[in-house]
Amino acid sequence: MRHEIEGTGAPQAQLLWRKVPLDERIIFSGNLFQYQEDSKKWRNRFSLVPHNYGLVLYENKVAYERQVPPRAVINSAGYKILTSLDQYLELVGNSLPGTTSKSGTAPVLKCPTQFPLILWHPSARHYYFCMMTEAEQDKWQAVLQDCVRHCNNGIPEDSKVEGPAFTDAIRMYRQSKELYGTWEMLCGNELQILSNLVMEELGPELKAELAPRLKGKPQERQRQWIQISDTVYRMVYEQAKARLEAVLSKLQLARPAMEAVIRTDMDQIITSKEHLASKIRASILPKAEVCVRNHVQPYIPSILEALMVPTSQGFTEVRDVFFKEVTDMNLNVINEGGIDKLGEYMEKLSQLAYHPLKMQSCYEKMEPLRLDGLQQRFDVSSTSVFKQRAQILMREQMDNAVYTFETLLHQELGKGPTKEELCKSIQRILERVLKSLLCPGRSSRQKYDYDSSTVRKRFFREALLQITIPFLLKKLAPTCKSELSRFQELIFEDFARFILVENTYEEVVLQTVMKDILQAVKEAAVQRKHNLYRDSVVMHNSDPNLHLLAEGLPIDWGEEYSGSSDSGGDPGSPGVPEAATLSEKRRRAKQVVSVVQDEEVGLPFEAVPEPLPPASADSITELRGLLARDLQAESPPLAGPLLNGAPAQESPQPGAAPEAASPPASPLRQLPPGKASDLEPPKPSDQETGEQVSSPGGRPPIHTTTEDGAGVQTEF
């Protein structure tokens, strides 16, 4: 609330962001083999990945078309994707010591092909899949990694109070148990995180109590332990759900009165807190500064460099993929029908940021991230949290660029251009998206790269704080923690609910290292190789007309520019006319058209028509060269690679700059009530809890991920 009153805002982003997220659609669909633990057999399953990235498994495609309830819906938060049985057996053996199978004995699982994909969780049930070819394995691995990445980011970041309060509570609880540093299982929604927290303490006790009682061969004991752990995890989840709902209900009732007091007494509360902070600062600052100088400051440049290299490469790839896709679309406009096919091309382009396969080359750039030596020193359990955060920012930046291009092109189409004029307009708009001219006589600045620089610098600052602050708190705890109780008397009783001594202490510690972090990022911005703009370079909305365009309604490419041909849209997509009959809608609902299936890559076990070849290879080469040459002529190459980033724009606040916005829980919005409600592909709830989903009109409700011969059982 103080920031709401006093905040000055962040730099104005140059690219647009979607105020209304994309319509619901199927991200991916196809067939795969799943191992059935009850029958110990492999079965073919028809699978969907809806907009909220919950993997839905059907008996077969006919079952989906007949609206039969799915076999399972898998929420993949906290899971790891393994591509070999050796990886899996190693993790299973480590989870239950003393059960490592001897060489030559039958493994816990036999895969009928050489291309398995296994979803492994330290506490919950495991899922076993296999594919027929390596190409299918790679494709499904990219899709499932996208599911894990999205589900791990399960707490809505547009929550300015509840989200940070929850994660701070989890962190401080673990610190009270002497557990500092990053925590790999801080992923998923609140209930999943609470369940992971309980299992972190309960698991070792349970293992010590039950492991000696398990009977049979090593692989049989491993199987028994996995089943026991999964059962306990689901029990913990249900109890955590009931407790959390009760706590949230109580807090919601108390919130209005607290807000009224804060707004009324804001000045006094701020004064009281500043007084408390000054006393704490006087007490602990000398110790904190020595600790920072000796144990943190020397390592900040190394950490920053380790983060910057793969992140820079990833955002460079985002830019390259965007340029390639728009250029290819321009070639298709010339060679394949012009404006008549534009709706189809733009429908595909609008989904680029959510296409697991096309974005995979961007995401892969983060995989080499290592903090060798530093990881152990600063108690970083895993670098996955930083990889996934950067990958989410890449997706946002791609969507920003695509949406900006869409908006400008839609405006241009109002002028009724010819085919040749349209191609020139697409080239000109691509240039406008990628760069923005400042005042005459000054060099051009890349819109794309400017936004990238802003978001990457923020990402580096946050990552450095996330790595160093727990380390500092752990170092200072023996000498400083015991002194905090005496500061409680400095807080007026009326303000004791709003000013917390331990929180204020942590803020003081943060301030001691923040100046070193800011200085390190500032120095990195001077190095041209990372293409980070200096903070003094500020673009105050250099293209105001562009941001005025964002006030319009969302663009419906499938309906506006599909011509007389069938748009082939997803169930419930805008390509379905409002006046269509119910039977026609149901027929369309059965046509599983996913983001990936729309493209050239076929689904496993299914034949996909070959795409039409371009009219002329020479015309493609010529146009590609012209586009590249024109861009290079107007955009002088920098000394280093072009680096791109993504402003965190999901769920922005109305009127706020995109830079200050925060991402939502789901990238795609719900359909309006009553709009093709019976056409939606089955999906888990948007809260990613996997609870039963009510369906107002067509499909039966979906349950969650534990299945047996009788059907689907409710899980989490």
PyMOL commands that set and color helices and strands:
alter all, ss='L'
color gray80, all
select helices_A, chain A and resi 2-6+61-65+85-95+134-152+162-176+190-213+218-264+266-335+338-350+352-354+356-366+374-377+384-413+419-434+447-490+493-495+501-526+528-530+544-549+557-560+582-589+617-634+658-660+677-679
alter helices_A, ss='H'
color red, helices_A
select strands_A, chain A and resi 28-36+41-49+55-58+72-74+80-82+115-120+127-131+706-708+711-713
alter strands_A, ss='S'
color yellow, strands_A
deselect
rebuild
show_as cartoon
